[in-house]
Amino acid sequence: MSNAKLLQSTWTSCSKPRRVTVIMRSAERVDRIFGVNWCKTEKFMNKVNATDLNMPIDAILHPVLYDFNPPITNIGKYTTQLNARALKNRGIAANIIFCSPSLRCVQTAAAIAKTLGNTARICVEPGLLEPLEWYRNAGAAELPDFFAPHLLDAYGIDKEFRPIFSIEELTDAFAIKNQDQCIQRISLVLRNICGSDRNTSAIVVAHAITMDIASRIGQHGDQIDPQSLDECTSYEEPIYGAQKCGLTSKLEIGVKYPPGSTIGLIRINDAPPYVLQTVTDLIPPFSSGGFSNKVL
């Protein structure tokens, strides 16, 4: 048996990939593994002196460059490539990847694109960014410079893409937008992406909160009989309500949707108003030792 046969997924191919939007949480981040002071502990003579092979040696050890905007680990990159290979074997070879402007999301998107053969456009959509309130609560006085050239130039970002929300809009709203408003923003962006007219599937790389919003959007579709879709002309999409338990809710969502976890939103009808259905077993999870990116 050839190596290609050994690598081929035994899962059935997706029958209508253009209806599928893959939602993936960004890969494992450096600061969660090596601590918030990793730029100092891994530094020697202005270069990365990796104490662990999971540390990316191409990191730029600037004292404030990664504040509130950390990169991904080497393991994060490799698990992302495995995810992308599984999607490709499933017949979901997306030609467009939407991602949050966070560096970890851009790097995750780039790893996917490379595995797919660099044929997918990487489109940075600021509207997918986590709630601005979370940055304020963490001590940020303003948003990080997500679009700094020395951060993004290496990843082949589509500079012609016109996002739904500009980074300027988020910057202007940094001090005033609350969690509820930001969650509605993310929900709006997801619905627009899922409803867009395209010939192939699409991938969204963002945060744990994005995964949770997508899951809740799709749960409504699970309750509709596909045989009765013609009767859904008055279908109104439910509003996703924010949990009121603050930090506890944020931590619970982070545990429920581990780094690199993946779900699907499948459009189960062809004309608006679109009905979306959540699929949690789009591809198999990746597990190693005590780690798994399986959605809980």
N, C-alpha and C positions, 0 to 999 in steps of 0.2 A: 504494500500500500504506500502511495506517495505521501510526502510530507504535507502536501496541499490537502489530501484527503483526511489526514489525521487532524488538521487544524479546522476542517470544515465543521460548522455547527450542525448538530442533528435536529435542531429546532426547525419547524416548518417556516417557509419564507412568508413574510408579511404580504398579504394579497393586495392591499391598497395603500402603499407607503405614502402617497401624496396626502393622505388624510391624517398621517401620524406626525405629532410633534413630540419629540423626546425632551423631557425635562431632566436635567442632570445637575446635581450639586457640584460645586467646584471641588477639586482634589484636595488632599491633605495639605495643610499649610504649615510652613516652617515654624512659626511662633508657637503653635500648639504642641509641637514635638520638642523643640529645643528651648522654649521659654521666650519671654518678651525681650530679653537682653541678648538674643542670639547673635546680633551683629557684633557685640563685644566679645562674647565667649568664643566665637568661631574665627576671630580675627588675629592675624599675626603679621606684622610688617605691611599693613594695608592690603593684605590678601587673605582670601579664605583659607584658613587652616582647619579643614574639616575634621572634627573629632568623631564623625560617624559618616558612613558612606551614603546615608540618606540626605546629607546636606548638599544642596546644589552648589558646585564650586564656581559657577559663573555669576553668582550674586554680586551686586555692587555694594560694598560695605560702607555706604554713606550713612552718617549718624541719624539722619531724619528721613531718608528717602522712602523707607518702608513703614513709617509711622501710620498705623491704621490701614495699611495696604500691603500685607506680607505676600511673598511668593509661595509657590508650592514646593514640596519636597521631591526628591527623585522617585520615591515610592509612589507619590501622588501622580507623577507623570506616567509611570509604568502601568499603574492600575487604570488610568484613563485610556491608555493605548489598548489595554485588554478590553475595556468597555467598548471602544470604537470598533475593534475587530469583531466583537460579538454582534454589534449592531449591523455591521456590513454583512456578516454571515446570515443574519436574519432577513436580509434584503432591504435594510434601511440605510442606504448610502446617501445621506443628505448632501445637498449641494449648497446649503446655507446654514451657518451657525450664528445664532444671536447670543450675545453674552453681556453680562453686567460689566461696567468699566473697571471693576476691581481687578488688580493684577492677577490674583489667583484664578479668576474666571477667564481672563484673556489667555493665560498660560494653559489652562485646561482645554480651552477651545483650540488653541494651536496644536496641542498634542493630538486631539481628535482629527483635525484637518490633515496632519502629517500621516496619520495611520490610514486615513481615507484616500491618500494619494495627493494631498494638497489641492484637491479640486473644489473644496468647499470654501465659499466666501465667509470671512469672519467679520461680522457686523456688530459693532459695539453699540448697545442700546442702554443709555443711562437710565431709562425708565425702569430697568430691572434691578437697580441698586437697592440694597437693604434700606429699611426705614432710617431717615435722617436723624430721628430722635435717638437711635442707637449709637450713632457717632457722637452726638452731644453728651449722652450719658456716660460714654467711655472717656470723655475728657477732651474731645477734639474741638478746637475753636473754629474750624472750618473743614470743608471736605478736602481730602488729599488731592494732589495734582495727578489725577488718574491718567491724564493724557500727556504726561511728560515724555518728550521724544526719546530719551535714553531708556525709558521703560517699555514703550510700545513699538518702536521702530523695527524690532527684530521679529515681530510676530505676523507680519503680512496682513495687517488690518485693512479692510476695504474703506478707503478714505472718501469714496463717493457716496457711501450709504448715508441716507437722511433718516435719523432716528425719530421716534414718536415724541420723545422728550429729550431736549438738549441738555448738556451738562451745565450750561448757563442757567437754565430754568431751575435745576436742582441747587445750584450754588446760591442763587438769589433766595431760594426758599429754605435754605439750611436752618435758619434760626427759628422758623415759624411752623413748619409742617410737623404734625404729630404722627404717631404710629398708624392710626386709623386711616388718615389721608394717604400715607405712603403705601399702605396695603391696597387701597383702592387703585392707586397708580399702577402697581405691579399687576393687579388683576386685569386692568384695562389693557396693558401691554400684552399679557398672555392671550387674552381673547382676540386681540388684533392679529397676533402671529398665527394662532390656530385657525383663524378664519381667512387668512390670506390665500389668494389663488396661486398655486404653484404646481409643478409637475412631479416633484419629489417630496420626500419627508424633510423636516427641519429639526434642528437641535437647538435647545435653549440651555445655556450654561449660566447658572446663577447661584442662589443661596438656599439654605434650608427653608427659609420663610417662603421662597418662591415655590419650592416643592410642596409645602403645606397648602398654599393657595391653590396650586394646580390640582392637588388631590381633592380639595373641597369643590372646586369648579366641576370636576368630572363626576363627583358623586351624584350630582343631580341627573346627569345623563344615564347613570346606572338604573334610575327608577322609571325610565321611559321605555315602553315596549317598541322595539324597532319597527314592528308592523303598523304602528300608529303614528309614525313620524309625520305623515301628511296632515294630521290633525293638530300639529304643533305650531300653527301659524301665529298663535298669540303667545307663544312661549316667551317668558321673560326670565333673563338670567338672574339668579339670586345674588344678593349682595353678600360678599364675604365679610363677616364681622370679626373684628380683632378681639383676641382674648384680653381680658382685663387683669391678668395676674402677672403682668410685667416680666421681670427677669426670669421667674420660674417658667413661664410659658416659652420664653426664648430658649432656655436650656433644654426643655423637653422637646422642642421642635428639632434642636440640633442633634439630640440623641436619636430621635425617631428617623431622621434622614441623615445618615452618616456621610462623611466626605466621599464623593464619587458615586453616591447612590443615584439610581435612575428609575423614573416612571415614565409612562406614556400618556398623552392625551390624544384620543382618537376621535375625529369628527365622524359621527355616525350618520350624517345626512349630507346631501350635496348642495343644498340651497339654504340661505339664511331664512329664519334665525337658526344658527348652528347649535346642535346639541353635542356636547363633549362627554366622553366617557373615560374614566381613569383605568389604566392598565398598570398594575404593579409588578407583573412578571414579564415585562417586555423582553428582558435578557436575564440570564442567570446572574446571581451576585458573585462577587469575588471574596474569598475568605482566606486568611492566613493567620495561623496561631489564634490569638484572641481577637483579631480584627475581622470585621465583615462590613461590606458596604450595602448589605441587605436592608431594605426599608422595614422598619419594625411595625 
